[in-house]
Amino acid sequence: MEKKEKDKLKENENSVPEAEEKVEKIEVCYICHKKFNINADDESYYWKNKYPFCAYCAEFYGFYR
């Protein structure tokens, strides 16, 4: 193998696929007790940096934010 091909193979081995970049973190909603992924691209967040809110409850109780 040529040096360029070896370098390309090493780059591919070291790269992380997009699916593995976002780690799924399962939380239980403080209000409705539904399990959800806090790292998903939605409205879910931690209220007061402690209590997890799912996307539905975050939207419904959004006026407390």
ABEGO torsion letter per residue (X at the ends): XBAAAAAAAAAAAABBBAAAABBBBBBBBAAAGBBBBAABBBABBBBGGABBBBAAAAAAAAAAX
